[in-house]
């Protein structure tokens, strides 16, 4: 194995060439919308350290196992793999790993990203509480599949993970760890290595303007019961880049890729105390460059103000996305949303007053959910008329309070009890390595529910979700997102290289710092 001298600690135990894999997201109607930025950030750090990186982007690839098999046959010299995965991606990730193991049995495979981080956070909580429950089993499943698990920030942890002395878990999800990114380090890092994916094959626009995504900050401090990472420092602690650094990335995307549309994929833009300053700098930069950009992003409803809306519009925002979740005051209290129905309504009013369109993100299947609470959500949507909306069925993934704090009852169901009012959510056991429990899917029967309450069954939740969406879309005249067809990986008896929309390498593209 070729090795190089690295500036980071002068280490010689790292491979010269590494393959990073983005698994497909089979639960989405359209996978080729947003690129996976986290693993491309890791790729950028590896590249500037002198390593050669290959990225296999399987987003939207239907026959992804065939693509991985073919890669292993064509690249027998590659023995180091890093895979990112969310929990919904994990069934596909499991198949990818098994394909690599069959065809490259001596390969070292590392997992990072949200699923590994959330499972490890849930595991650490169980150990602190002296429990031996679902999270212990989930971490054991990860350890049976992967050589190393990276939890939390991967940009620094990746070097330890690929080192010969790495343990089973590299835990960067700890504020006391030197691997945990600070505001300063986050600002110093290179921009994601977008040149290692085929950005042109992604199709996303904001008001008709071709767009792509970026992440300006990390973390959300709130404690919503359904949300992943409430026990994870990496996902709870806010880390921000400077406004100048964020705008530099936007300018880079504009000049390098001709982009004039930008989705800021942060949890909540307005938890950043410098948000107004950032918006003003974005607006000023457009004036300096004599361009007009279009932006989109998430905001927290009860923190939203007229001043924020005004500067967002001036910066080019035309859409905001808000996790209103429910139109039921009881459900909002139960889930610890920290926003009342009245505050949610006021948020919509402020946005519309300033010319901002709103996509309302709604969910059902919370503790205490009933036909009446779902009807309240339907009524609220019709009365307040958001410009678009989603309705998802809650899935208690590892790392969410619904998962982490559930206990098994005598009937074999996992039960989460709300500390607010004692309402309960019952859960069917799910093997997240095998089952794709959709939080989105095809409206014509693609949704599933692994949760239920005393007032509404799992099938009842699916039926109520479908009815709510159908009727509200008809009344508000909001069309469905029909998605896009899958990509078919094609090859001819190994005679041709990988298509560039699936595989790109440091050797084959111009690296952009």
C-alpha positions, 0 to 999 in steps of 0.5 A: 500500500502506498503511503505519503507523509501528511502534514497532519502530525507527520503520519505515515499510516494512511492510504494514498487513495480512498474511495468515498461512497454516497448511497442511494436514498430509495425513500425519496421520490427524487434523489438527484436534488441535493448533493451530500455535502458532509462527505464532500467536506471530508473529501475536501479535507483529504484532498488538501492533505495530499490524498487521492479521493474517489467518490462514488455517487449512487444518488438515484442509481437503481442498480447500485449493487451492480455499480459497486460490484463493478467498481470492486472488479475494476479497482482491486487496488482500492482497499479503503472505503468510507460511507456516509449514511442517514438512517433511511439510507441504511438498508441500501448502505448494508447491501453496499457493504456486503457487496464490497465484502464479497468482492474485496474481502480485505477492504477496510470500511468506515461509516460516518454521517447521521446514522452512525452519530445518532446510534452512537449517541443513543448507545452512550445514553443507554450506557449512562442509564445502565440499560441494555436496549435497542441502541446497544443492539444497533451499535453492535449491528454497525460494528458487525458491518464496519471496521470503524464507526465515526460519530460526530464531525468527520473532518478531523476524525477521518484521519484517525479512522483510517489510521492503523491504530483506530479503535472500533469507534472514533467519537468526535461527538464530544465537545471536549474532543479535539476532533469536535469542530469549533466555529474557527475550525469550521470557518477554516475548512475548505469548501465541499469537494463538489468537483467530485460529483456531477453537479450538472446532473442534479436538478434543483431550482428556486423560482426557476433559477438553477440552484444548489445547496450549502450548509452555513452552520451546524446544530439546533439547540431545541428539544423536539421529541421527534427530532434526531440528535437531541443527545448528540453534541454535534447535532445540538451545539450551534457552530457557525462560520463567519458571514464573510466565509459563507458569502465566499462560498456562495460567490465561489458557487456562482463563479465556478458553477454559474449558480444563482440559486442557493438552498441554505440547508441549515437546521434553522437559519434564525438561530444564528445571532448574526443572521441579519448581518449575513443577509445584509452581506449577501444583499451587498455582494449581489449589488457589488457583482451586479447579479440577482440570486434566489435563496431558500432555507429553514427558519424557526417560527417563534423566532421569526421577525419582520426585520428577518423577513425584510433582510431575507427578501433583500438577500434574494430569499423567495421561499422559506421552509418552516417545521410547523408540524401540527395545527393542534395546540395539544400536539405542539405542547406534547412534542416540545415544539416551543412554538404555539399555533398562534406563533406559527400563524404569525410566522406565515403572516410575516412571511407573506407580508414581506413577499416570502413564500412558505413551505409548511413541514407537517408531521403526524403520528406523535404521542396522543395523535388522534383523528381530532388532532389530525383534523386540526392540522388540516384546518390550520393548513386550509385557514392559513394557506401556505404556498406548499406543504409536506405531511410526513408520518413520524418514524422513531429513528435511533437518536430521537427521544421517541426511540431513545426513551421508549420502553418495551411493554408486555405486548412487545411494543416499544412505548414512548411516554411524553414527560409533558402530559403522559401521552404515549406513542407505541412503536413496532420494532424495526430493523433499520439495516433491512427495512426502509421505513419511509418518512416520505414516499409515493402518495399512491400507497408508498407511505408506511407507519411503524407507530400508532397511538391509543386513538389511531392505528398504524394503518389509520395514520397512513390513511389519514395522512393520504386523505389530508394531503389529497384534500388540502392540495385540492383546496389550496391548488398545490400540485404534487411533486412527481419526482424523477426516474432512477438512473440506470448504471450501464457498462459493457463487459468492463470495456468502458470506464464509469460514467462521470455522473457516478464516479469521479476521482481526484486524478480526473478533475481539476481540484478547486481549493 
